Amino acid sequence: MRMLPKPPVPRLPAARAAATKNNTERPIMAEPYIDRYQDNGAILDETWKARPNIYESRLRLLHRALTTKDPGKILSIGIGSGIFETLLRERYGIEVAEAVEPSASLGAEARKKGLHVTQSTAQDYDYAGAPYDTIVYNGSSFGFIPDDEIEATFAHNREVLADGGRLVLTDVPEESALGIILQLAQKYDIKREDIDDLLAGTTFFNLNTHAYKPNWHPISWYATLLERIGYRDLKFFQTVLANPPYQKDAVEDPIEGYTKGNYVAIVASK
Ligand SMILES: C[S@@+](CC[C@H](N)C(=O)[O-])C[C@H]1O[C@@H](n2cnc3c(N)ncnc32)[C@H](O)[C@@H]1O
């Protein structure tokens, strides 16, 4: 893993970078936030209902990652419509103490499920409830944070974690079969008819309406970044090993590692 190229050094202006390092200035956010889910708050729940097996596999992955130790006080960043936080409570009795969501329409859906959600980005949030035992970005929500703001954001997250606290990230890796299709479809003008059959069995069968993350990196890129910030004892879990057309067909239990899964969890300790 350490043989792979280093993530780029973030391009924060010098004064802002210094202030961020000293934890004296907030927020980190430099680029304006774009709500890719505006007026489309129902899309995540609709996708969950249409692809229940994949969501079940993702829930088991998230649960496995959260329970490498007692998750304690949890902050969920980019909670979306709160599907996973609701299921964690119902299925496993795991309560999320605090939640952040920048999209007004998604936050409204999460509140309908009884969750308390503050409208903010990760970069702008004041982390009022710190220290946290676990900070979780489920469903690639960190992939929506611009590349030149991600290091400062994860570094700030480390500061507001309790000693021994953990950052938990779950993602569709750039290098997975699903990630490769989505990324190429996003970057190049590929005809939908050329990829529709491949995506029909995935949670991205509804690509016309389903927003997906703008920033893609392999898991090793995130691992290198997290270790450079000072996170340690990285653990990896993966699920949905099936190729894209078959992903909706069966529930899968997570296994350790990150080289095969279309959904991967990284657990990084302070
Ligand atoms: C693919 S959705 C995942 C939602 C939810 N966690 C789930 O797994 O169902 C990505 C989420 O990241 C949120 N998001 C986008 N930019 C963000 C930012 N800068 N900080 C925090 N969350 C952000 C989106 O609004 C959206 O809710």
The ligand as a Gaussian input file, in Angstrom:
#p B3LYP/6-31G(d) Opt

LIG

0 1
 C      -24.703000       9.262000      -1.461000
 S      -25.377000      10.290000      -0.208000
 C      -25.256000       9.231000       1.221000
 C      -26.309000       9.548000       2.244000
 C      -26.367000       8.593000       3.423000
 N      -25.199000       8.691000       4.280000
 C      -26.560000       7.176000       2.955000
 O      -25.595000       6.388000       3.004000
 O      -27.681000       6.847000       2.540000
 C      -24.092000      11.484000       0.077000
 C      -24.474000      12.512000       1.146000
 O      -23.401000      13.422000       1.362000
 C      -23.979000      14.694000       1.561000
 N      -22.963000      15.728000       1.354000
 C      -22.653000      16.381000       0.205000
 N      -21.684000      17.286000       0.418000
 C      -21.365000      17.202000       1.750000
 C      -20.459000      17.915000       2.584000
 N      -19.664000      18.857000       2.099000
 N      -20.421000      17.607000       3.903000
 C      -21.224000      16.622000       4.394000
 N      -22.103000      15.916000       3.650000
 C      -22.175000      16.205000       2.341000
 C      -25.117000      14.714000       0.555000
 O      -26.031000      15.770000       0.761000
 C      -25.689000      13.334000       0.774000
 O      -26.582000      13.301000       1.843000

